[in-house]
Amino acid sequence: MFLAVCVEPHKHPEKQQDYKVWYLELDTNGRVMGIGVKTREELVKSVLTNFQKTGDTKWRCFRKDSEQSTKIEVFDFIGMNTFENTHFGNLPTLSEFQATLDALEANFEMRSIA
């Protein structure tokens, strides 16, 4: 399972839909097995491939100001709410997520290198 935790929006306002999603890869017990980044196109491909193979997207996300993760659905990519920073909801930005990690004293830094 994959858990989208933050978004890295494109710096140019006209390319708002060209975002990157940072995610955690979880095992069946909910333990973190890896951290990764996918472009919107890679995320859509993963969602569609998983859905085609298993009938489930295998993706969830933690939206801003939410206490529970929600499932990312195939139909989320058909339209986009103009008030959200991804096609499936409003995620914390990379810097907002890092601030959360800092508050937890996780001693872990996530930052874009490219």
Protein Blocks (a to p, Z undefined) as FASTA:
>chain_A
ZZdfbdcddfblklmmmccdddddddfkopafbdcdddfklmmmmmmmmmmmnopahiac
ddehiabdcdddfklmmpccfkbcbfnbccddfklmmmmmmmnonopacddfZZ
